[in-house]
Amino acid sequence: MADQIKVLGQVSDAATGVPANLFTLYTVPSGTQTTISSLVVCHTGSGGTTFTVAVRVKGAPLDKKQCIFGGTSISGNNTNIYVMGMTLSDGDIISVSAGADDVTFNLFGVETS
């Protein structure tokens, strides 16, 4: 098995008015396991907003039980860093959305195949 340390995904302009319309930040490739080391959420706008992050096991349709951050507040001109250690298997999807266009998501970790 080989490990590859990498930036797993980056999404910007993730604003959506419909919670069910999440953007895909990362999908675990076939035959791969992934360990998420950290998630960085950056809000470059001046006002506060919220964001949502969900783990959709095997690409399942969105359900509130999948949310690891749901409507979480982030102040303007602020960055939140979350250290994780979450493990995912092939086909799992990390989905994100935000209440404003000026929120970005960066996901870091290790893929093992």
C-alpha positions, -999 to 999 in steps of 0.1 A, spaced: 0 0 0 13 35 -9 5 67 9 1 100 -9 0 132 12 -19 159 -7 -44 187 -10 -75 166 -14 -99 193 -25 -105 231 -29 -138 248 -34 -146 285 -36 -178 304 -42 -198 277 -25 -228 298 -18 -262 281 -23 -296 291 -11 -308 255 -10 -291 233 17 -296 201 -4 -274 217 -31 -240 210 -16 -208 212 -37 -185 182 -38 -152 191 -21 -137 156 -24 -146 120 -34 -125 91 -23 -112 73 -54 -120 37 -61 -97 12 -42 -85 40 -19 -88 48 18 -83 84 29 -74 100 62 -85 136 65 -59 156 85 -74 190 84 -101 213 69 -96 250 65 -126 273 60 -118 309 50 -143 338 48 -128 367 29 -160 389 31 -166 415 57 -198 402 72 -205 370 91 -220 339 74 -224 302 79 -212 270 63 -221 233 62 -199 202 57 -213 167 52 -198 133 49 -219 113 24 -210 76 29 -207 59 -5 -223 90 -21 -256 87 -3 -282 114 -8 -278 143 17 -293 136 51 -289 158 82 -272 128 100 -242 133 77 -234 169 87 -202 174 107 -207 212 105 -243 224 100 -250 261 97 -217 268 115 -209 305 119 -178 321 106 -169 358 111 -159 381 83 -122 381 73 -117 350 94 -102 315 89 -113 285 109 -89 255 110 -102 221 120 -77 193 128 -95 160 121 -82 125 118 -113 113 100 -111 81 79 -131 75 47 -134 46 23 -138 45 -15 -169 63 -28 -173 85 3 -179 122 -5 -172 154 14 -197 180 4 -198 217 14 -219 249 11 -218 284 25 -241 313 30 -219 337 10 -198 334 -22 -166 345 -4 -161 313 16 -135 288 5 -128 253 17 -94 235 16 -91 198 26 -58 181 34 -50 145 41 -35 112 30 -48 88 3 -38 51 8 -41 28 -22 
